């Protein structure tokens, strides 16, 4: 082994210079040792030229350079590595027949080179690769791909790459399995986050006909950008949209979106405007550690916008209200202050004139403030202005203080509570005269937990399992009082007389589990049964009312395994008669997955089933999802998807069917280029 500082410096500079990431010579590690091996080392004093010949190998801190011959002209700064050149650093690899570099200008040439960049799994080959500056490269007769086996690649006569801006190519062909599929005489695409056209989307729908969506990305700066969209639908109209995103600081940022759609005259609907629009704006601000300001504004032109223009999203089609919220929250250890503005759009009606809005609402909360011993004080206070386009505005102030105490002994906890509530209105339901409501309430909770632990923790798998029995009794009392002529604005305005005892029993299994991801504790099973008894109804002389003293019996169960199974179900029966139920089960084996959700209601009669299944077999993914209305005996939506994913590309097909519309979509995704949708 021979250590020569000049040759080491040569090889290290050569390695850094030909790497694709920009670097400066003064950033080179100066104190990390470099090891050089070669069959022969020479120095020509006359010409000031260093030469290493035969099995040249240079290693330093994860960097390795191999070649048959390496030379350095110290006068000109020209360096050469030739003969099976191999350079590896931090996962990036260069293979070439010959590399020429000027260590002063950092310019260089790679002949018959093959570059691999590990971060994006990027392969670039070329007969001649020239580094013209720290960020600009010129490739002749080259190829570009993210495939290790070359299933697809872009081939070009000339490729020019600016790592800070764009890549351009001339005489470009797109090749699959070695065969040319598409050709273009010129191609431009952004290398980094740069302004440019994004991949278009094309498809067909029985409702919208042929559709084409194009988008343009504008990188305004490192902290803000915009995307412009065009949306053509042959059977509906033409739309344009813009989305603006920004980050002002670590504590401030947001996004704004506006979509405008113009319906073709032959497809207009009576009562629906020809021009449709959607506006949304989200912003967050944290001026101080205990102060938060947020906005979530959502406005739409008409109540049929989502069913007509967002038909692929079932949750949007069924949306009853579209809410906008603007609020500021100040928080302290045991208190918080809210200032809220809320505007709602009723998507079930053509007119929004009678929808009640909260503009604004001031709220104050005090949490568990210690008064004396175990006694705690909680306070909720509201001051709200209710307004609407048609109808009278109402000012309401609500004040709700309550005392509670937690008393515990031998696994039992008793929590009595006592409160009083006062609500003021600047007008009643029938006149402009002010009115008010006052009442007190009381109650208590008695909860217990009795448990036993089985087993012991292990290095892997299940460890200790704790079995707990948790009985609970709750009593609630609200006296009867006059609520006549009160405005009905939200849930605060309706108070039901109570003299109620509720009992519940929880059976719980909690497990310790350890695997490669670490240790965790979770509930294996939770089974809860509950029922209430109304004392006032039981005292009634009317047999029909006294027979309703017992409430429905509610049964709830939750099961979960570490990986395979999740199950939850709720069943409600009233005096032995079915009232409602919901069940959900998810099974995932890694290869197969299955999920089904069922919801049923006795009055009004309704039954819904949402089911899905899928399988993963090698590089194939299959997925089916169906939404069904059992009462109407029809599917509200069906989605079928199949996708093949290779190491660097994928091909998928989806079929969606819902009442009045069928849609087909073919997708091809190329790692490193994006997704094509047809």
FIGU-582460 format. One record per residue (C-alpha): x, y, z. Coordinates in steps of 0.5 Angstrom, whole numbers, padded with zeros to 4 digits, always signed. Layout:
<atoms>
XYZ ...
</atoms>
This chain:
<atoms>
+0000+0000+0000 +0003+0007-0002 +0000+0014+0001 +0002+0020-0004 -0002+0026-0002 -0001+0029-0009 -0005+0023-0012 -0010+0023-0007 -0011+0030-0008 -0012+0029-0015 -0017+0023-0014 -0021+0027-0009 -0022+0033-0013 -0024+0029-0019 -0029+0025-0015 -0032+0031-0013 -0032+0035-0019 -0035+0030-0023 -0041+0029-0018 -0048+0031-0020 -0049+0035-0014 -0045+0042-0014 -0039+0043-0009 -0034+0048-0008 -0026+0046-0007 -0026+0049+0000 -0031+0044+0002 -0027+0038+0001 -0026+0034+0008 -0018+0036+0009 -0017+0032+0015 -0020+0025+0013 -0015+0020+0011 -0015+0018+0003 -0012+0011+0001 -0009+0010-0005 -0007+0004-0009 -0004+0003-0015 +0001-0002-0019 +0006+0004-0021 +0006+0012-0019 +0010+0017-0023 +0012+0024-0023 +0015+0028-0029 +0018+0034-0026 +0019+0037-0032 +0012+0038-0034 +0009+0037-0027 +0005+0031-0029 +0003+0026-0024 +0001+0019-0026 -0002+0013-0023 -0002+0007-0027 -0005+0000-0026 -0011-0002-0021 -0012+0005-0019 -0016+0005-0013 -0018+0011-0008 -0022+0011-0002 -0024+0016+0003 -0030+0016+0008 -0035+0012+0003 -0032+0015-0003 -0029+0010-0008 -0025+0011-0015 -0023+0006-0019 -0019+0006-0026 -0014+0003-0030 -0010+0010-0030 -0010+0017-0027 -0006+0023-0029 -0006+0030-0027 -0003+0036-0030 -0001+0041-0024 +0000+0047-0029 -0006+0047-0033 -0011+0043-0028 -0013+0038-0033 -0014+0031-0030 -0016+0024-0033 -0019+0018-0031 -0019+0012-0036 -0020+0005-0037 -0026+0002-0033 -0027+0008-0029 -0032+0007-0023 -0034+0012-0018 -0038+0011-0012 -0040+0016-0007 -0046+0016-0002 -0050+0011-0006 -0049+0015-0013 -0045+0011-0018 -0041+0013-0025 -0038+0008-0030 -0035+0011-0036 -0029+0009-0041 -0026+0016-0039 -0027+0022-0035 -0023+0029-0037 -0024+0034-0031 -0020+0041-0030 -0020+0042-0023 -0019+0049-0023 -0026+0051-0027 -0029+0044-0025 -0031+0043-0032 -0031+0036-0034 -0033+0031-0040 -0035+0023-0039 -0034+0019-0045 -0039+0013-0045 -0042+0014-0038 -0047+0011-0034 -0049+0015-0028 -0054+0013-0023 -0057+0018-0017 -0059+0014-0011 -0064+0019-0009 -0069+0018-0015 -0066+0012-0017 -0065+0016-0024 -0060+0013-0029 -0057+0017-0035 -0053+0014-0040 -0049+0018-0046 -0044+0017-0051 -0041+0024-0048 -0043+0028-0042 -0041+0035-0041 -0041+0038-0034 -0041+0046-0037 -0042+0049-0030 -0044+0046-0023 -0051+0046-0025 -0051+0045-0032 -0050+0039-0036 -0050+0037-0044 -0051+0030-0046 -0050+0027-0053 -0054+0021-0055 -0057+0019-0048 -0062+0016-0045 -0066+0017-0038 -0070+0013-0034 -0072+0011-0027 -0072+0003-0029 -0066-0001-0026 -0068-0006-0032 -0070-0001-0037 -0077-0003-0038 -0078+0005-0040 -0073+0010-0042 -0073+0017-0046 -0068+0017-0051 -0065+0023-0054 -0060+0026-0059 -0058+0032-0055 -0060+0033-0047 -0059+0039-0044 -0060+0040-0036 -0060+0046-0031 -0061+0042-0025 -0064+0049-0022 -0069+0050-0028 -0070+0045-0034 -0068+0040-0038 -0069+0040-0045 -0068+0035-0051 -0068+0034-0058 -0070+0028-0062 -0074+0025-0056 -0077+0018-0057 -0081+0015-0051 -0079+0007-0051 -0082+0001-0048 -0078-0005-0047 -0074-0003-0052 -0079-0001-0058 -0080+0007-0059 -0088+0009-0057 -0088+0016-0058 -0083+0021-0061 -0083+0029-0061 -0077+0033-0064 -0077+0037-0058 -0078+0036-0050 -0078+0041-0044 -0079+0039-0037 -0077+0042-0030 -0072+0038-0026 -0073+0042-0020 -0079+0045-0017 -0080+0050-0023 -0086+0053-0027 -0088+0049-0033 -0094+0045-0035 -0096+0039-0031 -0098+0032-0034 -0105+0033-0037 -0111+0028-0035 -0116+0025-0041 -0122+0021-0040 -0129+0019-0041 -0136+0019-0038 -0143+0017-0040 -0145+0024-0036 -0139+0029-0038 -0137+0026-0045 -0130+0026-0047 -0126+0030-0042 -0119+0034-0042 -0116+0037-0036 -0109+0041-0036 -0105+0045-0031 -0100+0050-0031 -0095+0050-0025 -0092+0057-0023 -0086+0057-0018 -0087+0064-0015 -0081+0063-0010 -0079+0058-0005 -0085+0060+0000 -0091+0061-0005 -0093+0057-0012 -0099+0057-0016 -0103+0052-0020 -0108+0054-0026 -0113+0049-0029 -0117+0048-0035 -0123+0043-0035 -0126+0041-0041 -0132+0037-0041 -0136+0035-0048 -0143+0034-0045 -0143+0040-0040 -0138+0046-0041 -0131+0049-0040 -0128+0051-0033 -0122+0054-0030 -0119+0054-0024 -0113+0057-0020 -0110+0055-0013 -0105+0059-0009 -0101+0056-0004 -0096+0060+0001 -0092+0059+0007 -0090+0066+0011 -0086+0063+0017 -0086+0057+0021 -0092+0060+0024 -0096+0062+0018 -0099+0059+0012 -0105+0057+0008 -0108+0056+0001 -0113+0059-0003 -0117+0056-0009 -0122+0058-0014 -0126+0054-0019 -0130+0058-0025 -0135+0053-0029 -0139+0056-0035 -0144+0051-0038 -0146+0050-0045 -0152+0053-0047 -0155+0046-0049 -0154+0043-0042 -0156+0048-0038 -0161+0046-0032 -0167+0051-0030 -0166+0054-0024 -0159+0053-0024 -0154+0059-0026 -0150+0058-0033 -0144+0060-0029 -0142+0056-0023 -0136+0057-0018 -0133+0055-0012 -0128+0059-0007 -0124+0056-0001 -0119+0059+0003 -0115+0056+0009 -0110+0060+0013 -0107+0059+0020 -0103+0064+0024 -0100+0063+0031 -0098+0070+0033 -0096+0067+0040 -0095+0060+0044 -0102+0061+0047 -0106+0064+0041 -0108+0061+0035 -0112+0064+0029 -0115+0060+0023 -0120+0061+0017 -0123+0056+0013 -0128+0059+0008 -0132+0055+0003 -0137+0058-0001 -0141+0055-0007 -0145+0058-0013 -0151+0054-0012 -0154+0048-0008 -0153+0043-0014 -0145+0045-0015 -0143+0038-0012 -0147+0033-0015 -0146+0036-0022 -0139+0038-0022 -0136+0033-0016 -0140+0027-0018 -0134+0022-0017 -0133+0024-0009 -0139+0021-0006 -0138+0025+0001 -0139+0031-0003 -0145+0029-0007 -0148+0028+0000 -0146+0034+0004 -0152+0037+0007 -0148+0044+0009 -0142+0047+0007 -0139+0051+0013 -0134+0057+0013 -0131+0058+0020 -0126+0064+0022 -0124+0064+0029 -0118+0066+0034 -0117+0062+0040 -0113+0064+0047 -0111+0059+0051 -0108+0059+0058 -0107+0053+0064 -0115+0052+0066 -0118+0057+0061 -0119+0059+0054 -0123+0065+0050 -0126+0064+0043 -0128+0069+0038 -0132+0065+0032 -0135+0067+0026 -0139+0061+0022 -0143+0062+0016 -0147+0056+0013 -0150+0054+0006 -0155+0049+0006 -0154+0045+0000 -0161+0041+0001 -0165+0048-0001 -0164+0052-0007 -0165+0059-0003 -0160+0060+0003 -0164+0066+0006 -0167+0063+0012 -0161+0059+0014 -0158+0062+0021 -0151+0064+0021 -0147+0065+0028 -0144+0072+0026 -0140+0073+0031 -0140+0068+0037 -0135+0070+0043 -0134+0064+0048 -0130+0063+0055 -0129+0057+0058 -0126+0055+0065 -0123+0048+0066 -0123+0045+0073 -0121+0051+0077 -0119+0049+0084 -0124+0052+0089 -0123+0048+0096 -0120+0041+0097 -0123+0036+0091 -0128+0042+0089 -0127+0044+0082 -0131+0050+0078 -0132+0049+0071 -0135+0055+0067 -0138+0056+0060 -0140+0062+0057 -0143+0064+0050 -0145+0071+0047 -0148+0070+0040 -0151+0074+0034 -0155+0070+0030 -0157+0073+0023 -0160+0071+0017 -0162+0074+0010 -0170+0073+0011 -0172+0073+0019 -0170+0077+0025 -0163+0077+0028 -0163+0075+0035 -0157+0076+0040 -0156+0071+0046 -0152+0070+0052 -0151+0064+0056 -0148+0063+0062 -0147+0056+0065 -0142+0055+0072 -0142+0048+0075 -0139+0045+0081 -0136+0038+0081 -0132+0034+0086 -0128+0027+0085 -0128+0023+0091 -0124+0016+0090 -0124+0010+0095 -0122+0003+0093 -0123+0003+0086 -0129+0007+0086 -0130+0014+0084 -0136+0018+0086 -0136+0025+0082 -0142+0029+0084 -0144+0036+0080 -0149+0042+0081 -0150+0047+0076 -0154+0053+0074 -0155+0056+0067 -0158+0063+0065 -0160+0064+0058 -0162+0071+0055 -0165+0073+0049 -0166+0080+0046 -0172+0078+0043 -0177+0072+0044 -0180+0067+0038 -0186+0072+0037 -0184+0079+0039 -0179+0084+0040 -0179+0084+0047 -0173+0080+0051 -0174+0074+0054 -0170+0069+0059 -0169+0062+0061 -0166+0060+0068 -0166+0053+0071 -0161+0049+0076 -0159+0042+0075 -0155+0036+0079 -0152+0030+0078 -0147+0025+0080 -0143+0019+0077 -0141+0013+0080 -0135+0009+0077 -0131+0003+0079 -0126-0001+0076 -0124-0008+0078 -0118-0012+0074 -0113-0017+0074 -0107-0018+0070 -0105-0025+0067 -0098-0027+0064 -0092-0023+0063 -0088-0019+0058 -0084-0022+0053 -0079-0020+0048 -0084-0021+0042 -0091-0022+0041 -0097-0021+0047 -0094-0020+0054 -0099-0018+0060 -0106-0018+0059 -0111-0014+0064 -0118-0016+0065 -0122-0010+0067 -0129-0010+0070 -0132-0003+0070 -0139-0002+0072 -0142+0005+0072 -0148+0009+0075 -0150+0016+0073 -0156+0020+0075 -0158+0027+0072 -0163+0032+0074 -0166+0038+0071 -0173+0040+0073 -0179+0042+0069 -0179+0050+0067 -0182+0054+0063 -0179+0054+0056 -0185+0058+0052 -0184+0063+0047 -0176+0062+0046 -0172+0062+0040 -0170+0056+0037 -0163+0057+0034 -0159+0051+0036 -0158+0045+0041 -0157+0050+0047 -0164+0052+0046 -0168+0046+0047 -0167+0043+0054 -0171+0036+0056 -0173+0035+0063 -0169+0030+0067 -0170+0025+0073 -0166+0020+0070 -0161+0014+0072 -0157+0011+0067 -0153+0004+0068 -0147+0001+0064 -0142-0004+0065 -0136-0005+0061 -0132-0011+0060 -0125-0010+0057 -0118-0013+0055 -0112-0009+0055 -0106-0012+0052 -0098-0011+0052 -0095-0013+0045 -0088-0012+0042 -0086-0013+0035 -0080-0010+0031 -0084-0003+0031 -0083-0003+0039 -0088-0004+0045 -0095-0002+0045 -0101-0003+0050 -0108-0003+0046 -0115-0005+0048 -0116-0012+0045 -0123-0012+0047 -0128-0007+0050 -0136-0009+0051 -0141-0004+0054 -0148-0005+0055 -0152+0001+0058 -0159+0003+0059 -0163+0009+0063 -0169+0009+0067 -0173+0015+0067 -0176+0016+0074 -0181+0022+0072 -0184+0017+0067 -0184+0011+0072 -0189+0015+0077 -0194+0017+0071 -0201+0015+0072 -0201+0014+0065 -0200+0006+0063 -0197+0008+0056 -0192+0013+0059 -0190+0009+0065 -0189+0003+0060 -0183+0008+0057 -0179+0009+0063 -0174+0004+0061 -0170+0007+0055 -0167+0003+0049 -0161-0002+0051 -0155-0001+0048 -0150-0006+0046 -0143-0004+0044 -0137-0008+0042 -0130-0007+0039 -0125-0012+0038 -0118-0011+0035 -0111-0015+0034 -0104-0012+0033 -0105-0013+0025 -0110-0018+0022 -0117-0015+0025 -0121-0009+0027 -0129-0010+0029 -0134-0005+0032 -0141-0006+0033 -0147-0002+0036 -0154-0005+0037 -0160-0001+0040 -0166-0005+0042 -0172-0001+0045 -0177-0006+0050 -0175-0012+0046 -0176-0008+0039 -0170-0007+0034 -0169+0001+0033 -0162+0001+0030 -0155-0002+0029 -0149-0001+0026 -0143-0006+0024 -0136-0005+0021 -0131-0010+0020 -0124-0010+0017 -0119-0016+0016 -0112-0015+0013 -0107-0021+0012 -0102-0017+0008 -0104-0021+0001 -0112-0020+0002 -0116-0015+0005 -0124-0014+0007 -0128-0009+0010 -0136-0008+0011 -0140-0003+0014 -0147-0004+0015 -0152+0001+0018 -0160+0000+0019 -0165+0004+0022 -0172+0002+0024 -0176+0009+0023 -0175+0011+0018 -0173+0005+0015 -0166+0005+0012 -0161+0000+0011 -0154+0001+0008 -0148-0003+0006 -0141-0001+0004 -0137-0007+0003 -0130-0007+0000 -0125-0013-0002 -0118-0013-0005 -0112-0017-0006 -0105-0016-0007 -0101-0022-0011 -0094-0020-0013 -0094-0014-0017 -0102-0014-0018 -0107-0010-0014 -0114-0011-0014 -0119-0007-0011 -0127-0007-0011 -0132-0002-0007 -0139-0002-0007 -0144+0003-0003 -0151+0000-0003 -0158+0002-0001 -0161-0004+0001 -0168-0002+0002 -0169+0001-0005 -0165-0005-0008 -0160-0001-0012 -0152+0001-0011 -0151+0008-0010 -0144+0007-0013 -0139+0002-0015 -0131+0002-0016 -0127-0003-0019 -0120-0002-0020 -0114-0006-0022 -0106-0004-0022 -0100-0007-0024 -0094-0004-0021 -0087-0005-0023 -0080-0002-0020 -0081+0004-0024 -0088+0004-0028 -0095+0002-0027 -0101+0001-0031 -0108+0001-0028 -0115+0001-0030 -0121+0003-0026 -0129+0003-0027 -0134+0007-0023 -0141+0006-0024 -0147+0010-0020 -0154+0012-0022 -0154+0016-0029 -0146+0016-0030 -0141+0011-0032 -0134+0012-0032 -0127+0009-0035 -0120+0011-0033 -0114+0008-0035 -0107+0010-0032 -0100+0010-0033 -0095+0012-0028 -0088+0013-0029 -0083+0014-0023 -0080+0020-0025 -0084+0023-0030 -0091+0023-0026 -0098+0020-0028 -0102+0019-0035 -0109+0019-0034 -0114+0017-0040 
</atoms>
